[in-house]
Amino acid sequence: MVTIFLYCGIFISCLMVLSLYRAVFGPTVLDRMIGANAIGSKTVVLLILIGLLYERVDMFVDIALAYAMLNFIAVLAASRYFQKRKGLFEKME
Amino acid sequence: MDILTIFLLLCGLVFFAGGAVGILRFPDFYSRLHPAGKLDTMGSLLMMTGIALFNLHHFSLANIFTSAKIILIVVFVFISSPTAIHGIVDAGVRAGLSPWEKGDKRR
C-alpha cells in the first residue's frame, strides 16, 4: 500500500510541474493565478499522502487544512487586488 | 477495502490529470477556469475519500477523528475552491478582458 501512495505522490508532483508551466509562462496575470491555485489544490492532497508515508496522518491533516485555508485566502486577496489594475493584459486586436 | 481505496485514488488521479491538461491546452483565460474549478475539486474529493477509507483500517476513536477531519477538509475545499475561481473570473471581467472567439489567435 505504501508503494501505491508513493507513486500517487510522484504522479501528483508531475502534474504540479505541468500546472507550473501555466503559472510561469501565462500570458496574463490571471493565468498565473489559475496555475498557482491549481498547484495549491494539488498540494493539499499531496500533504496527506506524505502523512500516510510517514505514518503521522493525524499531524499532517492539520497542516493540510491550514494550507487549504491559506491557498483560499491568498487567491481571493490577489484577485481583489488585481481587479482595478491597468495593464493586467496586453490589448490584442 | 484496499481495492476500493486504490480505485478511488486512481479516479482522483485521472481527474487531476484532466485538470492539468485542460489548464495547459484551453485557448483563453475564461475557458481555462473551467478545468481549474471543477476537475481539481472532484479529484480532491475522490482522493481524500480514498485516504479516509484507508485510514479506518485500524478501527479506533483517534482514527475516526482523523477521517472526519479529512472529510471536513473536503467540505472546505468544496466551498472555497469555486469561490476562489469566481473571484478570479470577477477580476477578469472587471479588468475588461474579452473572451476568446472562434478564429482568434490562441492565447
N, CA and C atoms of all chains as a GROMACS GRO file, in nm:
protein
  600
    1MET      N    1   0.082  -0.121   0.000
    1MET     CA    2   0.000   0.000   0.000
    1MET      C    3   0.085   0.126   0.000
    2VAL      N    4   0.196   0.121   0.078
    2VAL     CA    5   0.283   0.239   0.087
    2VAL      C    6   0.342   0.273  -0.050
    3THR      N    7   0.374   0.168  -0.128
    3THR     CA    8   0.430   0.192  -0.262
    3THR      C    9   0.330   0.265  -0.350
    4ILE      N   10   0.202   0.225  -0.339
    4ILE     CA   11   0.099   0.290  -0.420
    4ILE      C   12   0.086   0.438  -0.382
    5PHE      N   13   0.090   0.465  -0.251
    5PHE     CA   14   0.082   0.605  -0.208
    5PHE      C   15   0.201   0.684  -0.258
    6LEU      N   16   0.319   0.619  -0.257
    6LEU     CA   17   0.440   0.687  -0.306
    6LEU      C   18   0.426   0.723  -0.453
    7TYR      N   19   0.377   0.627  -0.535
    7TYR     CA   20   0.366   0.656  -0.677
    7TYR      C   21   0.256   0.758  -0.705
    8CYS      N   22   0.148   0.755  -0.625
    8CYS     CA   23   0.045   0.859  -0.640
    8CYS      C   24   0.104   0.997  -0.613
    9GLY      N   25   0.189   1.008  -0.510
    9GLY     CA   26   0.251   1.135  -0.478
    9GLY      C   27   0.343   1.182  -0.589
   10ILE      N   28   0.419   1.088  -0.648
   10ILE     CA   29   0.510   1.126  -0.757
   10ILE      C   30   0.431   1.175  -0.877
   11PHE      N   31   0.317   1.107  -0.906
   11PHE     CA   32   0.235   1.146  -1.021
   11PHE      C   33   0.174   1.284  -0.998
   12ILE      N   34   0.128   1.310  -0.875
   12ILE     CA   35   0.074   1.443  -0.846
   12ILE      C   36   0.181   1.549  -0.860
   13SER      N   37   0.306   1.517  -0.822
   13SER     CA   38   0.414   1.614  -0.838
   13SER      C   39   0.439   1.645  -0.985
   14CYS      N   40   0.431   1.540  -1.072
   14CYS     CA   41   0.447   1.566  -1.216
   14CYS      C   42   0.336   1.656  -1.268
   15LEU      N   43   0.211   1.634  -1.220
   15LEU     CA   44   0.101   1.721  -1.262
   15LEU      C   45   0.122   1.864  -1.213
   16MET      N   46   0.183   1.879  -1.095
   16MET     CA   47   0.212   2.013  -1.046
   16MET      C   48   0.313   2.083  -1.134
   17VAL      N   49   0.409   2.009  -1.189
   17VAL     CA   50   0.504   2.070  -1.283
   17VAL      C   51   0.432   2.120  -1.407
   18LEU      N   52   0.331   2.041  -1.457
   18LEU     CA   53   0.253   2.086  -1.572
   18LEU      C   54   0.178   2.215  -1.540
   19SER      N   55   0.119   2.223  -1.420
   19SER     CA   56   0.049   2.347  -1.384
   19SER      C   57   0.146   2.462  -1.365
   20LEU      N   58   0.269   2.429  -1.325
   20LEU     CA   59   0.369   2.534  -1.306
   20LEU      C   60   0.405   2.602  -1.437
   21TYR      N   61   0.390   2.527  -1.550
   21TYR     CA   62   0.415   2.592  -1.681
   21TYR      C   63   0.318   2.708  -1.699
   22ARG      N   64   0.190   2.687  -1.665
   22ARG     CA   65   0.092   2.795  -1.680
   22ARG      C   66   0.122   2.907  -1.582
   23ALA      N   67   0.172   2.873  -1.465
   23ALA     CA   68   0.200   2.977  -1.365
   23ALA      C   69   0.321   3.060  -1.404
   24VAL      N   70   0.414   3.002  -1.482
   24VAL     CA   71   0.535   3.077  -1.518
   24VAL      C   72   0.515   3.153  -1.648
   25PHE      N   73   0.460   3.084  -1.752
   25PHE     CA   74   0.453   3.144  -1.885
   25PHE      C   75   0.316   3.200  -1.920
   26GLY      N   76   0.226   3.211  -1.822
   26GLY     CA   77   0.092   3.257  -1.853
   26GLY      C   78   0.093   3.394  -1.915
   27PRO      N   79   0.010   3.415  -2.020
   27PRO     CA   80   0.015   3.546  -2.086
   27PRO      C   81  -0.035   3.660  -1.998
   28THR      N   82  -0.131   3.636  -1.914
   28THR     CA   83  -0.178   3.744  -1.826
   28THR      C   84  -0.152   3.706  -1.680
   29VAL      N   85  -0.172   3.806  -1.595
   29VAL     CA   86  -0.151   3.782  -1.451
   29VAL      C   87  -0.254   3.683  -1.399
   30LEU      N   88  -0.377   3.688  -1.452
   30LEU     CA   89  -0.482   3.600  -1.403
   30LEU      C   90  -0.454   3.454  -1.438
   31ASP      N   91  -0.388   3.431  -1.554
   31ASP     CA   92  -0.349   3.294  -1.586
   31ASP      C   93  -0.249   3.240  -1.484
   32ARG      N   94  -0.158   3.325  -1.442
   32ARG     CA   95  -0.063   3.282  -1.338
   32ARG      C   96  -0.134   3.247  -1.210
   33MET      N   97  -0.241   3.324  -1.180
   33MET     CA   98  -0.315   3.293  -1.057
   33MET      C   99  -0.389   3.161  -1.068
   34ILE      N  100  -0.439   3.127  -1.188
   34ILE     CA  101  -0.503   2.996  -1.206
   34ILE      C  102  -0.402   2.885  -1.181
   35GLY      N  103  -0.280   2.901  -1.236
   35GLY     CA  104  -0.177   2.800  -1.215
   35GLY      C  105  -0.143   2.783  -1.068
   36ALA      N  106  -0.131   2.895  -0.998
   36ALA     CA  107  -0.097   2.888  -0.855
   36ALA      C  108  -0.209   2.821  -0.776
   37ASN      N  109  -0.335   2.850  -0.813
   37ASN     CA  110  -0.448   2.788  -0.743
   37ASN      C  111  -0.452   2.638  -0.767
   38ALA      N  112  -0.422   2.595  -0.891
   38ALA     CA  113  -0.423   2.452  -0.922
   38ALA      C  114  -0.312   2.380  -0.843
   39ILE      N  115  -0.194   2.444  -0.835
   39ILE     CA  116  -0.085   2.383  -0.758
   39ILE      C  117  -0.125   2.370  -0.611
   40GLY      N  118  -0.191   2.474  -0.558
   40GLY     CA  119  -0.230   2.470  -0.417
   40GLY      C  120  -0.330   2.361  -0.388
   41SER      N  121  -0.428   2.342  -0.478
   41SER     CA  122  -0.529   2.239  -0.450
   41SER      C  123  -0.471   2.099  -0.464
   42LYS      N  124  -0.365   2.084  -0.546
   42LYS     CA  125  -0.299   1.953  -0.551
   42LYS      C  126  -0.212   1.932  -0.428
   43THR      N  127  -0.156   2.041  -0.374
   43THR     CA  128  -0.066   2.028  -0.259
   43THR      C  129  -0.140   1.975  -0.136
   44VAL      N  130  -0.269   2.011  -0.123
   44VAL     CA  131  -0.346   1.964  -0.007
   44VAL      C  132  -0.352   1.811  -0.005
   45VAL      N  133  -0.376   1.752  -0.124
   45VAL     CA  134  -0.380   1.606  -0.131
   45VAL      C  135  -0.241   1.547  -0.109
   46LEU      N  136  -0.141   1.614  -0.167
   46LEU     CA  137  -0.004   1.563  -0.155
   46LEU      C  138   0.044   1.561  -0.010
   47LEU      N  139   0.000   1.661   0.068
   47LEU     CA  140   0.042   1.666   0.210
   47LEU      C  141  -0.014   1.547   0.286
   48ILE      N  142  -0.140   1.509   0.258
   48ILE     CA  143  -0.196   1.394   0.330
   48ILE      C  144  -0.130   1.265   0.286
   49LEU      N  145  -0.092   1.257   0.156
   49LEU     CA  146  -0.019   1.138   0.111
   49LEU      C  147   0.116   1.128   0.181
   50ILE      N  148   0.184   1.243   0.198
   50ILE     CA  149   0.312   1.242   0.271
   50ILE      C  150   0.290   1.198   0.415
   51GLY      N  151   0.177   1.241   0.474
   51GLY     CA  152   0.145   1.197   0.609
   51GLY      C  153   0.126   1.047   0.617
   52LEU      N  154   0.064   0.987   0.515
   52LEU     CA  155   0.050   0.841   0.514
   52LEU      C  156   0.185   0.773   0.501
   53LEU      N  157   0.277   0.833   0.424
   53LEU     CA  158   0.409   0.772   0.408
   53LEU      C  159   0.486   0.775   0.540
   54TYR      N  160   0.472   0.885   0.615
   54TYR     CA  161   0.543   0.895   0.743
   54TYR      C  162   0.465   0.833   0.858
   55GLU      N  163   0.340   0.785   0.830
   55GLU     CA  164   0.251   0.727   0.931
   55GLU      C  165   0.219   0.826   1.043
   56ARG      N  166   0.209   0.953   1.007
   56ARG     CA  167   0.167   1.056   1.104
   56ARG      C  168   0.052   1.136   1.043
   57VAL      N  169  -0.056   1.066   1.006
   57VAL     CA  170  -0.165   1.134   0.937
   57VAL      C  171  -0.231   1.236   1.028
   58ASP      N  172  -0.240   1.205   1.156
   58ASP     CA  173  -0.311   1.295   1.249
   58ASP      C  174  -0.245   1.432   1.256
   59MET      N  175  -0.113   1.438   1.234
   59MET     CA  176  -0.046   1.567   1.235
   59MET      C  177  -0.058   1.636   1.099
   60PHE      N  178  -0.040   1.559   0.991
   60PHE     CA  179  -0.038   1.622   0.858
   60PHE      C  180  -0.176   1.669   0.813
   61VAL      N  181  -0.283   1.614   0.872
   61VAL     CA  182  -0.417   1.660   0.838
   61VAL      C  183  -0.435   1.807   0.877
   62ASP      N  184  -0.383   1.843   0.994
   62ASP     CA  185  -0.395   1.983   1.037
   62ASP      C  186  -0.316   2.075   0.945
   63ILE      N  187  -0.197   2.029   0.903
   63ILE     CA  188  -0.116   2.110   0.812
   63ILE      C  189  -0.189   2.128   0.680
   64ALA      N  190  -0.255   2.020   0.631
   64ALA     CA  191  -0.327   2.029   0.504
   64ALA      C  192  -0.444   2.125   0.515
   65LEU      N  193  -0.515   2.122   0.629
   65LEU     CA  194  -0.628   2.213   0.647
   65LEU      C  195  -0.581   2.358   0.648
   66ALA      N  196  -0.469   2.384   0.718
   66ALA     CA  197  -0.414   2.520   0.721
   66ALA      C  198  -0.370   2.562   0.582
   67TYR      N  199  -0.314   2.468   0.503
   67TYR     CA  200  -0.268   2.504   0.369
   67TYR      C  201  -0.386   2.535   0.278
   68ALA      N  202  -0.496   2.458   0.291
   68ALA     CA  203  -0.615   2.485   0.210
   68ALA      C  204  -0.669   2.624   0.240
   69MET      N  205  -0.674   2.658   0.368
   69MET     CA  206  -0.724   2.790   0.407
   69MET      C  207  -0.633   2.901   0.353
   70LEU      N  208  -0.500   2.879   0.362
   70LEU     CA  209  -0.404   2.978   0.316
   70LEU      C  210  -0.415   3.001   0.165
   71ASN      N  211  -0.433   2.891   0.091
   71ASN     CA  212  -0.447   2.900  -0.055
   71ASN      C  213  -0.571   2.980  -0.092
   72PHE      N  214  -0.681   2.953  -0.023
   72PHE     CA  215  -0.807   3.023  -0.050
   72PHE      C  216  -0.794   3.173  -0.024
   73ILE      N  217  -0.736   3.207   0.093
   73ILE     CA  218  -0.722   3.349   0.129
   73ILE      C  219  -0.629   3.420   0.031
   74ALA      N  220  -0.519   3.351  -0.008
   74ALA     CA  221  -0.421   3.414  -0.096
   74ALA      C  222  -0.481   3.444  -0.232
   75VAL      N  223  -0.554   3.346  -0.291
   75VAL     CA  224  -0.611   3.368  -0.423
   75VAL      C  225  -0.719   3.475  -0.418
   76LEU      N  226  -0.803   3.472  -0.313
   76LEU     CA  227  -0.910   3.571  -0.304
   76LEU      C  228  -0.852   3.712  -0.288
   77ALA      N  229  -0.750   3.726  -0.203
   77ALA     CA  230  -0.691   3.858  -0.182
   77ALA      C  231  -0.622   3.907  -0.308
   78ALA      N  232  -0.554   3.818  -0.380
   78ALA     CA  233  -0.486   3.861  -0.502
   78ALA      C  234  -0.586   3.902  -0.609
   79SER      N  235  -0.700   3.829  -0.620
   79SER     CA  236  -0.798   3.868  -0.722
   79SER      C  237  -0.866   3.999  -0.686
   80ARG      N  238  -0.889   4.023  -0.556
   80ARG     CA  239  -0.944   4.154  -0.518
   80ARG      C  240  -0.845   4.266  -0.546
   81TYR      N  241  -0.715   4.235  -0.530
   81TYR     CA  242  -0.613   4.338  -0.550
   81TYR      C  243  -0.598   4.373  -0.696
   82PHE      N  244  -0.608   4.273  -0.785
   82PHE     CA  245  -0.578   4.296  -0.926
   82PHE      C  246  -0.697   4.348  -1.004
   83GLN      N  247  -0.819   4.356  -0.946
   83GLN     CA  248  -0.933   4.377  -1.035
   83GLN      C  249  -0.943   4.519  -1.087
   84LYS      N  250  -0.883   4.617  -1.019
   84LYS     CA  251  -0.890   4.755  -1.068
   84LYS      C  252  -0.762   4.799  -1.137
   85ARG      N  253  -0.670   4.705  -1.159
   85ARG     CA  254  -0.540   4.743  -1.213
   85ARG      C  255  -0.545   4.768  -1.362
   86LYS      N  256  -0.469   4.866  -1.408
   86LYS     CA  257  -0.446   4.878  -1.551
   86LYS      C  258  -0.325   4.794  -1.587
   87GLY      N  259  -0.318   4.757  -1.716
   87GLY     CA  260  -0.202   4.681  -1.761
   87GLY      C  261  -0.202   4.538  -1.714
   88LEU      N  262  -0.323   4.484  -1.690
   88LEU     CA  263  -0.332   4.344  -1.649
   88LEU      C  264  -0.302   4.251  -1.764
   89PHE      N  265  -0.326   4.298  -1.885
   89PHE     CA  266  -0.304   4.215  -2.004
   89PHE      C  267  -0.274   4.309  -2.119
   90GLU      N  268  -0.210   4.257  -2.223
   90GLU     CA  269  -0.185   4.338  -2.342
   90GLU      C  270  -0.308   4.335  -2.431
   91LYS      N  271  -0.333   4.450  -2.492
   91LYS     CA  272  -0.450   4.457  -2.581
   91LYS      C  273  -0.422   4.377  -2.706
   92MET      N  274  -0.514   4.286  -2.741
   92MET     CA  275  -0.497   4.210  -2.864
   92MET      C  276  -0.603   4.257  -2.964
   93GLU      N  277  -0.559   4.282  -3.086
   93GLU     CA  278  -0.657   4.328  -3.184
   93GLU      C  279  -0.676   4.224  -3.294
   94MET      N  280  -1.144  -0.346   0.113
   94MET     CA  281  -1.124  -0.202   0.142
   94MET      C  282  -1.005  -0.148   0.065
   95ASP      N  283  -0.900  -0.231   0.050
   95ASP     CA  284  -0.782  -0.186  -0.025
   95ASP      C  285  -0.816  -0.160  -0.171
   96ILE      N  286  -0.898  -0.250  -0.227
   96ILE     CA  287  -0.935  -0.236  -0.369
   96ILE      C  288  -1.010  -0.105  -0.390
   97LEU      N  289  -1.103  -0.077  -0.298
   97LEU     CA  290  -1.183   0.046  -0.310
   97LEU      C  291  -1.094   0.170  -0.298
   98THR      N  292  -0.997   0.164  -0.204
   98THR     CA  293  -0.906   0.277  -0.187
   98THR      C  294  -0.824   0.301  -0.314
   99ILE      N  295  -0.772   0.192  -0.372
   99ILE     CA  296  -0.689   0.208  -0.492
   99ILE      C  297  -0.773   0.262  -0.607
  100PHE      N  298  -0.899   0.212  -0.618
  100PHE     CA  299  -0.988   0.259  -0.725
  100PHE      C  300  -1.015   0.409  -0.710
  101LEU      N  301  -1.044   0.453  -0.587
  101LEU     CA  302  -1.074   0.595  -0.566
  101LEU      C  303  -0.951   0.681  -0.594
  102LEU      N  304  -0.832   0.633  -0.552
  102LEU     CA  305  -0.709   0.710  -0.577
  102LEU      C  306  -0.685   0.724  -0.727
  103LEU      N  307  -0.704   0.613  -0.803
  103LEU     CA  308  -0.679   0.621  -0.947
  103LEU      C  309  -0.779   0.714  -1.015
  104CYS      N  310  -0.907   0.708  -0.973
  104CYS     CA  311  -1.007   0.800  -1.031
  104CYS      C  312  -0.968   0.945  -1.003
  105GLY      N  313  -0.922   0.972  -0.881
  105GLY     CA  314  -0.880   1.108  -0.848
  105GLY      C  315  -0.762   1.152  -0.932
  106LEU      N  316  -0.668   1.059  -0.957
  106LEU     CA  317  -0.553   1.096  -1.039
  106LEU      C  318  -0.595   1.125  -1.182
  107VAL      N  319  -0.695   1.050  -1.234
  107VAL     CA  320  -0.744   1.078  -1.369
  107VAL      C  321  -0.804   1.217  -1.375
  108PHE      N  322  -0.884   1.253  -1.271
  108PHE     CA  323  -0.944   1.386  -1.271
  108PHE      C  324  -0.837   1.495  -1.264
  109PHE      N  325  -0.734   1.473  -1.179
  109PHE     CA  326  -0.628   1.574  -1.168
  109PHE      C  327  -0.552   1.588  -1.300
  110ALA      N  328  -0.528   1.472  -1.368
  110ALA     CA  329  -0.456   1.480  -1.496
  110ALA      C  330  -0.538   1.557  -1.598
  111GLY      N  331  -0.671   1.532  -1.601
  111GLY     CA  332  -0.755   1.608  -1.693
  111GLY      C  333  -0.753   1.756  -1.663
  112GLY      N  334  -0.751   1.790  -1.534
  112GLY     CA  335  -0.745   1.932  -1.499
  112GLY      C  336  -0.616   1.996  -1.544
  113ALA      N  337  -0.503   1.926  -1.526
  113ALA     CA  338  -0.374   1.983  -1.564
  113ALA      C  339  -0.365   2.001  -1.715
  114VAL      N  340  -0.413   1.900  -1.791
  114VAL     CA  341  -0.408   1.910  -1.937
  114VAL      C  342  -0.500   2.021  -1.984
  115GLY      N  343  -0.619   2.034  -1.919
  115GLY     CA  344  -0.710   2.140  -1.958
  115GLY      C  345  -0.653   2.278  -1.932
  116ILE      N  346  -0.585   2.294  -1.820
  116ILE     CA  347  -0.524   2.424  -1.791
  116ILE      C  348  -0.416   2.456  -1.895
  117LEU      N  349  -0.346   2.353  -1.943
  117LEU     CA  350  -0.244   2.380  -2.043
  117LEU      C  351  -0.303   2.408  -2.180
  118ARG      N  352  -0.412   2.339  -2.220
  118ARG     CA  353  -0.450   2.333  -2.360
  118ARG      C  354  -0.561   2.428  -2.401
  119PHE      N  355  -0.643   2.476  -2.307
  119PHE     CA  356  -0.757   2.556  -2.348
  119PHE      C  357  -0.711   2.690  -2.404
  120PRO      N  358  -0.791   2.750  -2.495
  120PRO     CA  359  -0.738   2.863  -2.571
  120PRO      C  360  -0.730   2.994  -2.494
  121ASP      N  361  -0.818   3.022  -2.399
  121ASP     CA  362  -0.807   3.152  -2.335
  121ASP      C  363  -0.834   3.142  -2.186
  122PHE      N  364  -0.834   3.258  -2.124
  122PHE     CA  365  -0.840   3.265  -1.978
  122PHE      C  366  -0.970   3.209  -1.921
  123TYR      N  367  -1.083   3.247  -1.979
  123TYR     CA  368  -1.212   3.206  -1.922
  123TYR      C  369  -1.235   3.056  -1.936
  124SER      N  370  -1.195   2.999  -2.051
  124SER     CA  371  -1.216   2.855  -2.065
  124SER      C  372  -1.116   2.776  -1.981
  125ARG      N  373  -1.002   2.836  -1.949
  125ARG     CA  374  -0.907   2.767  -1.862
  125ARG      C  375  -0.960   2.754  -1.719
  126LEU      N  376  -1.049   2.845  -1.681
  126LEU     CA  377  -1.103   2.838  -1.545
  126LEU      C  378  -1.194   2.718  -1.526
  127HIS      N  379  -1.247   2.664  -1.636
  127HIS     CA  380  -1.341   2.554  -1.625
  127HIS      C  381  -1.276   2.426  -1.571
  128PRO      N  382  -1.162   2.378  -1.627
  128PRO     CA  383  -1.098   2.264  -1.562
  128PRO      C  384  -1.040   2.298  -1.426
  129ALA      N  385  -0.992   2.422  -1.410
  129ALA     CA  386  -0.931   2.457  -1.282
  129ALA      C  387  -1.035   2.455  -1.171
  130GLY      N  388  -1.159   2.493  -1.202
  130GLY     CA  389  -1.259   2.500  -1.097
  130GLY      C  390  -1.322   2.366  -1.064
  131LYS      N  391  -1.348   2.285  -1.167
  131LYS     CA  392  -1.428   2.165  -1.142
  131LYS      C  393  -1.342   2.042  -1.118
  132LEU      N  394  -1.245   2.017  -1.210
  132LEU     CA  395  -1.177   1.889  -1.203
  132LEU      C  396  -1.088   1.878  -1.081
  133ASP      N  397  -1.028   1.989  -1.038
  133ASP     CA  398  -0.946   1.982  -0.917
  133ASP      C  399  -1.031   1.952  -0.794
  134THR      N  400  -1.150   2.012  -0.788
  134THR     CA  401  -1.238   1.987  -0.674
  134THR      C  402  -1.281   1.841  -0.669
  135MET      N  403  -1.322   1.788  -0.786
  135MET     CA  404  -1.366   1.648  -0.792
  135MET      C  405  -1.252   1.552  -0.761
  136GLY      N  406  -1.133   1.581  -0.815
  136GLY     CA  407  -1.020   1.495  -0.788
  136GLY      C  408  -0.983   1.491  -0.642
  137SER      N  409  -0.986   1.608  -0.577
  137SER     CA  410  -0.952   1.607  -0.434
  137SER      C  411  -1.061   1.536  -0.354
  138LEU      N  412  -1.188   1.545  -0.397
  138LEU     CA  413  -1.294   1.470  -0.327
  138LEU      C  414  -1.265   1.320  -0.332
  139LEU      N  415  -1.233   1.268  -0.452
  139LEU     CA  416  -1.214   1.123  -0.466
  139LEU      C  417  -1.092   1.076  -0.389
  140MET      N  418  -0.979   1.150  -0.404
  140MET     CA  419  -0.857   1.104  -0.337
  140MET      C  420  -0.868   1.112  -0.187
  141MET      N  421  -0.930   1.219  -0.136
  141MET     CA  422  -0.945   1.232   0.010
  141MET      C  423  -1.038   1.125   0.065
  142THR      N  424  -1.145   1.090  -0.011
  142THR     CA  425  -1.234   0.983   0.036
  142THR      C  426  -1.160   0.850   0.043
  143GLY      N  427  -1.077   0.823  -0.058
  143GLY     CA  428  -0.998   0.701  -0.055
  143GLY      C  429  -0.904   0.697   0.063
  144ILE      N  430  -0.837   0.807   0.092
  144ILE     CA  431  -0.743   0.810   0.204
  144ILE      C  432  -0.817   0.795   0.337
  145ALA      N  433  -0.936   0.859   0.348
  145ALA     CA  434  -1.012   0.847   0.472
  145ALA      C  435  -1.059   0.703   0.494
  146LEU      N  436  -1.094   0.633   0.385
  146LEU     CA  437  -1.131   0.492   0.398
  146LEU      C  438  -1.012   0.408   0.442
  147PHE      N  439  -0.894   0.437   0.383
  147PHE     CA  440  -0.775   0.359   0.420
  147PHE      C  441  -0.737   0.383   0.565
  148ASN      N  442  -0.764   0.504   0.613
  148ASN     CA  443  -0.725   0.540   0.749
  148ASN      C  444  -0.807   0.465   0.853
  149LEU      N  445  -0.925   0.414   0.814
  149LEU     CA  446  -1.010   0.342   0.908
  149LEU      C  447  -0.972   0.195   0.920
  150HIS      N  448  -0.852   0.158   0.872
  150HIS     CA  449  -0.808   0.019   0.879
  150HIS      C  450  -0.804  -0.031   1.022
  151HIS      N  451  -0.728   0.040   1.104
  151HIS     CA  452  -0.726   0.007   1.248
  151HIS      C  453  -0.833   0.090   1.314
  152PHE      N  454  -0.940   0.022   1.355
  152PHE     CA  455  -1.059   0.094   1.398
  152PHE      C  456  -1.041   0.143   1.540
  153SER      N  457  -1.024   0.274   1.557
  153SER     CA  458  -1.015   0.330   1.692
  153SER      C  459  -1.072   0.471   1.688
  154LEU      N  460  -1.089   0.530   1.805
  154LEU     CA  461  -1.154   0.661   1.812
  154LEU      C  462  -1.069   0.769   1.745
  155ALA      N  463  -0.935   0.760   1.765
  155ALA     CA  464  -0.846   0.860   1.706
  155ALA      C  465  -0.850   0.854   1.555
  156ASN      N  466  -0.857   0.731   1.499
  156ASN     CA  467  -0.862   0.718   1.354
  156ASN      C  468  -0.993   0.771   1.298
  157ILE      N  469  -1.102   0.752   1.374
  157ILE     CA  470  -1.231   0.806   1.328
  157ILE      C  471  -1.224   0.958   1.325
  158PHE      N  472  -1.162   1.019   1.427
  158PHE     CA  473  -1.149   1.165   1.428
  158PHE      C  474  -1.065   1.214   1.310
  159THR      N  475  -0.955   1.142   1.281
  159THR     CA  476  -0.870   1.183   1.169
  159THR      C  477  -0.944   1.175   1.037
  160SER      N  478  -1.023   1.066   1.019
  160SER     CA  479  -1.100   1.055   0.895
  160SER      C  480  -1.205   1.164   0.886
  161ALA      N  481  -1.267   1.198   0.998
  161ALA     CA  482  -1.367   1.306   0.997
  161ALA      C  483  -1.302   1.438   0.960
  162LYS      N  484  -1.177   1.459   1.007
  162LYS     CA  485  -1.106   1.582   0.970
  162LYS      C  486  -1.077   1.586   0.821
  163ILE      N  487  -1.041   1.470   0.764
  163ILE     CA  488  -1.014   1.466   0.619
  163ILE      C  489  -1.142   1.501   0.542
  164ILE      N  490  -1.256   1.445   0.587
  164ILE     CA  491  -1.383   1.478   0.520
  164ILE      C  492  -1.416   1.626   0.537
  165LEU      N  493  -1.382   1.682   0.652
  165LEU     CA  494  -1.407   1.825   0.671
  165LEU      C  495  -1.320   1.910   0.579
  166ILE      N  496  -1.196   1.864   0.550
  166ILE     CA  497  -1.112   1.935   0.452
  166ILE      C  498  -1.180   1.933   0.316
  167VAL      N  499  -1.241   1.817   0.280
  167VAL     CA  500  -1.311   1.808   0.152
  167VAL      C  501  -1.426   1.907   0.147
  168VAL      N  502  -1.503   1.917   0.257
  168VAL     CA  503  -1.615   2.011   0.262
  168VAL      C  504  -1.564   2.154   0.244
  169PHE      N  505  -1.451   2.185   0.310
  169PHE     CA  506  -1.395   2.320   0.299
  169PHE      C  507  -1.349   2.348   0.156
  170VAL      N  508  -1.285   2.248   0.092
  170VAL     CA  509  -1.240   2.268  -0.047
  170VAL      C  510  -1.360   2.287  -0.138
  171PHE      N  511  -1.470   2.212  -0.112
  171PHE     CA  512  -1.589   2.228  -0.196
  171PHE      C  513  -1.649   2.367  -0.182
  172ILE      N  514  -1.636   2.429  -0.065
  172ILE     CA  515  -1.688   2.566  -0.054
  172ILE      C  516  -1.589   2.666  -0.111
  173SER      N  517  -1.459   2.650  -0.080
  173SER     CA  518  -1.363   2.756  -0.106
  173SER      C  519  -1.313   2.758  -0.250
  174SER      N  520  -1.298   2.641  -0.314
  174SER     CA  521  -1.236   2.642  -0.447
  174SER      C  522  -1.324   2.711  -0.553
  175PRO      N  523  -1.457   2.683  -0.559
  175PRO     CA  524  -1.537   2.760  -0.655
  175PRO      C  525  -1.544   2.908  -0.620
  176THR      N  526  -1.538   2.941  -0.492
  176THR     CA  527  -1.540   3.083  -0.454
  176THR      C  528  -1.415   3.154  -0.503
  177ALA      N  529  -1.300   3.088  -0.490
  177ALA     CA  530  -1.175   3.148  -0.537
  177ALA      C  531  -1.176   3.166  -0.688
  178ILE      N  532  -1.228   3.062  -0.759
  178ILE     CA  533  -1.234   3.072  -0.905
  178ILE      C  534  -1.328   3.184  -0.946
  179HIS      N  535  -1.440   3.197  -0.873
  179HIS     CA  536  -1.532   3.305  -0.906
  179HIS      C  537  -1.469   3.442  -0.882
  180GLY      N  538  -1.385   3.452  -0.780
  180GLY     CA  539  -1.313   3.577  -0.758
  180GLY      C  540  -1.221   3.610  -0.873
  181ILE      N  541  -1.153   3.507  -0.928
  181ILE     CA  542  -1.063   3.533  -1.040
  181ILE      C  543  -1.142   3.576  -1.164
  182VAL      N  544  -1.258   3.510  -1.189
  182VAL     CA  545  -1.342   3.549  -1.303
  182VAL      C  546  -1.387   3.693  -1.288
  183ASP      N  547  -1.427   3.730  -1.167
  183ASP     CA  548  -1.474   3.866  -1.141
  183ASP      C  549  -1.364   3.967  -1.171
  184ALA      N  550  -1.239   3.933  -1.130
  184ALA     CA  551  -1.127   4.022  -1.159
  184ALA      C  552  -1.107   4.038  -1.309
  185GLY      N  553  -1.120   3.926  -1.385
  185GLY     CA  554  -1.103   3.933  -1.529
  185GLY      C  555  -1.210   4.017  -1.596
  186VAL      N  556  -1.336   3.999  -1.551
  186VAL     CA  557  -1.445   4.074  -1.613
  186VAL      C  558  -1.431   4.222  -1.584
  187ARG      N  559  -1.398   4.256  -1.460
  187ARG     CA  560  -1.388   4.398  -1.426
  187ARG      C  561  -1.268   4.465  -1.491
  188ALA      N  562  -1.163   4.384  -1.523
  188ALA     CA  563  -1.049   4.444  -1.592
  188ALA      C  564  -1.075   4.458  -1.742
  189GLY      N  565  -1.188   4.403  -1.791
  189GLY     CA  566  -1.222   4.422  -1.931
  189GLY      C  567  -1.156   4.324  -2.024
  190LEU      N  568  -1.122   4.207  -1.976
  190LEU     CA  569  -1.061   4.105  -2.061
  190LEU      C  570  -1.171   4.043  -2.146
  191SER      N  571  -1.155   4.046  -2.279
  191SER     CA  572  -1.262   3.997  -2.365
  191SER      C  573  -1.245   3.849  -2.391
  192PRO      N  574  -1.356   3.774  -2.399
  192PRO     CA  575  -1.344   3.630  -2.421
  192PRO      C  576  -1.294   3.596  -2.561
  193TRP      N  577  -1.243   3.476  -2.571
  193TRP     CA  578  -1.189   3.425  -2.698
  193TRP      C  579  -1.302   3.390  -2.790
  194GLU      N  580  -1.289   3.421  -2.919
  194GLU     CA  581  -1.389   3.380  -3.017
  194GLU      C  582  -1.324   3.292  -3.121
  195LYS      N  583  -1.408   3.220  -3.194
  195LYS     CA  584  -1.356   3.125  -3.292
  195LYS      C  585  -1.282   3.201  -3.402
  196GLY      N  586  -1.161   3.157  -3.431
  196GLY     CA  587  -1.082   3.224  -3.533
  196GLY      C  588  -0.976   3.315  -3.477
  197ASP      N  589  -0.987   3.351  -3.348
  197ASP     CA  590  -0.883   3.433  -3.287
  197ASP      C  591  -0.757   3.351  -3.266
  198LYS      N  592  -0.650   3.423  -3.236
  198LYS     CA  593  -0.526   3.356  -3.202
  198LYS      C  594  -0.538   3.294  -3.064
  199ARG      N  595  -0.482   3.174  -3.047
  199ARG     CA  596  -0.484   3.111  -2.914
  199ARG      C  597  -0.387   3.184  -2.823
  200ARG      N  598  -0.436   3.223  -2.706
  200ARG     CA  599  -0.350   3.299  -2.618
  200ARG      C  600  -0.276   3.206  -2.523
   0.00000   0.00000   0.00000
